[in-house]
């Protein structure tokens, strides 16, 4: 599952209402996050493979 951060257009591993692979809390600004089926674009540890 992936979530997209709408202000930056970056796609992270994780889900809305939780924590991304690299540690962002998607509950802090829930209006900035949308569920996505896009390819993960985050290069940080935890999101990248």
Secondary structure as a PSIPRED ss2 file (coil, helix, strand):
# PSIPRED VFORMAT (PSIPRED V4.0)

   1 X C   1.000  0.000  0.000
   2 X E   0.000  0.000  1.000
   3 X E   0.000  0.000  1.000
   4 X E   0.000  0.000  1.000
   5 X E   0.000  0.000  1.000
   6 X C   1.000  0.000  0.000
   7 X C   1.000  0.000  0.000
   8 X C   1.000  0.000  0.000
   9 X C   1.000  0.000  0.000
  10 X E   0.000  0.000  1.000
  11 X E   0.000  0.000  1.000
  12 X E   0.000  0.000  1.000
  13 X E   0.000  0.000  1.000
  14 X C   1.000  0.000  0.000
  15 X C   1.000  0.000  0.000
  16 X C   1.000  0.000  0.000
  17 X C   1.000  0.000  0.000
  18 X C   1.000  0.000  0.000
  19 X E   0.000  0.000  1.000
  20 X C   1.000  0.000  0.000
  21 X C   1.000  0.000  0.000
  22 X C   1.000  0.000  0.000
  23 X C   1.000  0.000  0.000
  24 X C   1.000  0.000  0.000
  25 X E   0.000  0.000  1.000
  26 X C   1.000  0.000  0.000
  27 X C   1.000  0.000  0.000
  28 X C   1.000  0.000  0.000
  29 X C   1.000  0.000  0.000
  30 X H   0.000  1.000  0.000
  31 X H   0.000  1.000  0.000
  32 X H   0.000  1.000  0.000
  33 X E   0.000  0.000  1.000
  34 X E   0.000  0.000  1.000
  35 X E   0.000  0.000  1.000
  36 X E   0.000  0.000  1.000
  37 X C   1.000  0.000  0.000
  38 X C   1.000  0.000  0.000
  39 X C   1.000  0.000  0.000
  40 X C   1.000  0.000  0.000
  41 X C   1.000  0.000  0.000
  42 X C   1.000  0.000  0.000
  43 X C   1.000  0.000  0.000
  44 X C   1.000  0.000  0.000
  45 X E   0.000  0.000  1.000
  46 X C   1.000  0.000  0.000
  47 X C   1.000  0.000  0.000
  48 X E   0.000  0.000  1.000
  49 X C   1.000  0.000  0.000
